[in-house]
Amino acid sequence: MLLALALFVTQASAALPRPVEQDRLTVCLELARRDPATAIATASQWLGEANGAERALPQQCLGQAYVGLLRWEAARDAFLAGRDALGGVDPAGRARMGAMAGNAALAANDAEGALAALDVALADARLAGDGPLAGTISADRARAFVSQGWTDEAEDALEQARADAPQDAGVWLLSATLSRRLGDLAAAQGQIETAATLAPTDPAIGLEAGVIAALAGNDEAARKSLESVVALAPSGPEAASARAYLAQLGQGDRGSGR
């Protein structure tokens, strides 16, 4: 099966986007970040010039531009069109585009559409043999399940995500958050410790660690984690939440000057 896939990809390699097109995508994505409306016009013109698998790249830029304008359904459709343009040539590329579509659908509160896109993306990632990519997609599936209140399915998806992407701190953070919400503080503590080992300066991880410690009655550890969040990113949203939690602990924001 894998040999047959390798032969197919080799035979179809001419249909993959050329390096110069990848450079064009980089420019277009930067434009999408700064000026989404102009990026839409640029990507649309590029789309009219592209053929075959190369249509995936302008669709990706188009999707990112729609994301910048919070036009989630349009973004989802562009990413799905980009995925489909790749056909069977690039399963990893299809997986990434499908994941983008799924996240856009989640932002549009369309959990059903998100899961449909993410299920296909997960299959593509497995076909590509990309475990870390499969892991991040499983984590996205968990988010969709949680949005529907399907916690058993979310737990299963996160277990698979941890197996596929054990070095992804975000997967462990999401796992800890779900465990904490389900009242399993022992599991949450172990998972947030792993997340912190992988990304010790991530303020979102420090914030979650503080919340878990506070719920477990370990106020000293909670203060230490929350104060680290304020020190790491004093103007970020996590720091604002950390200050509020510190106030609830009766300690305030020691040494922050705020």
WORAMO-V840219 format. One record per run of one state. SS is the DSSP state (helix for helix, strand for strand, loop for the rest). FROM is the first residue (numbers start at 0). TO is the last residue. Records with the same first field share a line. If there is no record, write none. Layout:
BEGIN
SS->FROM-TO, FROM-TO
END
This chain:
BEGIN
loop->0-0, 15-17, 34-34, 49-50, 68-70, 85-89, 107-109, 128-129, 147-149, 164-167, 181-183, 198-201, 215-217, 232-235, 248-257
helix->1-14, 18-33, 35-48, 51-67, 71-84, 90-106, 110-127, 130-146, 150-163, 168-180, 184-197, 202-214, 218-231, 236-247
END
